[in-house]
């Protein structure tokens, strides 16, 4: 199934708008990454417009953890997803997005970046 980010073809009355342009590459959309916990890091590189690249994390096992008290970064293993404000189903499915609360070996942490678009996870310890 192809995903397009474009205005609808139908009016609210049910009539059709006339097509004035063909599909453009810039309107192309993709399926979400749905980053989950895995045994090894699974990262897919996608070429974007302007010869740029996006790292889609499909599965990750390590988080870059920031401790706000000691002001230091460390790495920790991810155990499970506790809560996800994006969708209540994401917490049950184990999907990690920005704002999700995860259980790590160092304690609970909140994800501060977008792993589905950046390829890694940054998080802040919750005390």
C-alpha positions in Angstrom: 0.0 0.0 0.0 1.3 3.4 -1.0 1.1 6.3 1.5 0.7 9.8 0.2 0.7 13.1 2.3 -1.6 15.1 0.1 -5.0 16.7 0.3 -8.0 14.5 -0.2 -9.6 14.0 -3.6 -13.1 14.3 -2.3 -15.1 17.3 -1.1 -17.2 17.2 2.0 -20.3 17.0 -0.3 -18.9 13.9 -2.0 -17.9 15.6 -5.2 -14.4 15.3 -6.6 -11.8 18.0 -6.9 -10.2 18.1 -10.4 -6.7 16.8 -10.5 -4.3 19.7 -11.5 -0.9 17.9 -10.8 0.6 14.5 -10.8 2.0 12.8 -7.7 5.3 14.2 -6.5 8.2 12.6 -4.7 7.9 15.1 -1.9 4.4 13.9 -1.1 5.6 10.3 -0.5 5.0 8.9 3.0 6.3 5.8 4.7 5.1 3.3 7.3 6.2 4.1 10.9 9.3 2.3 12.3 7.6 1.1 15.5 11.0 0.7 17.4 11.0 -2.3 19.7 13.4 -4.0 22.1 15.6 -6.5 20.4 18.7 -8.7 21.0 20.8 -6.7 18.5 20.4 -3.3 17.0 18.3 -3.2 13.8 18.8 0.0 11.9 17.6 0.8 8.4 19.1 3.7 6.4 16.8 5.5 4.1 17.8 8.2 1.6 15.8 11.3 1.9 15.3 14.4 -0.4 18.5 16.4 -0.9 20.8 13.4 -0.7 20.2 13.3 3.1 19.9 10.1 5.1 17.6 9.0 7.9 18.4 6.2 10.3 15.2 4.2 11.2 15.6 2.1 14.3 13.5 -1.0 14.1 14.9 -2.6 17.2 17.4 -1.4 19.9 18.9 -2.9 23.0 21.0 0.0 24.4 20.0 3.5 25.6 22.2 6.6 26.1 21.1 7.5 29.6 21.6 11.0 31.2 21.6 11.3 35.0 20.4 14.8 35.9 21.9 14.7 39.4 25.5 13.7 38.5 25.2 15.4 35.0 26.8 12.4 33.3 25.9 10.1 30.4 26.1 6.3 30.5 24.8 3.4 28.5 22.2 0.9 29.9 20.3 -2.0 28.6 16.6 -1.7 28.0 14.4 -4.2 29.9 10.8 -3.2 28.9 8.4 -0.4 28.0 6.4 0.8 31.0 4.3 3.6 29.5 3.8 5.4 26.2 1.8 8.6 26.0 1.5 8.3 22.2 -0.8 5.3 22.4 -1.8 3.0 25.2 -1.5 0.1 22.7 2.2 1.0 22.1 3.1 0.2 25.8 1.5 -3.2 25.4 3.2 -3.8 22.1 6.6 -2.6 23.4 6.9 0.2 20.9 9.3 3.0 21.9 8.6 6.6 20.8 9.5 10.1 22.1 8.1 10.5 25.6 7.8 6.8 26.4 8.9 5.6 29.8 11.2 2.6 29.8 12.7 0.3 32.4 16.5 0.0 32.1 19.3 -1.6 34.2 19.9 1.8 35.9 16.2 2.5 36.6 13.2 4.1 34.9 13.9 6.6 32.1 12.0 8.8 29.7 12.9 8.9 26.0 13.8 12.4 24.8 14.4 11.8 21.1 12.7 10.1 18.2 14.3 6.7 17.7 12.2 5.8 14.7 13.9 8.7 12.8 17.3 9.0 14.4 18.5 5.4 14.9 19.3 5.6 18.6 17.7 6.4 22.0 18.5 9.2 24.4 16.8 9.1 27.7 16.8 10.9 31.1 16.6 9.0 34.4 13.4 9.5 36.4 14.0 9.7 40.1 
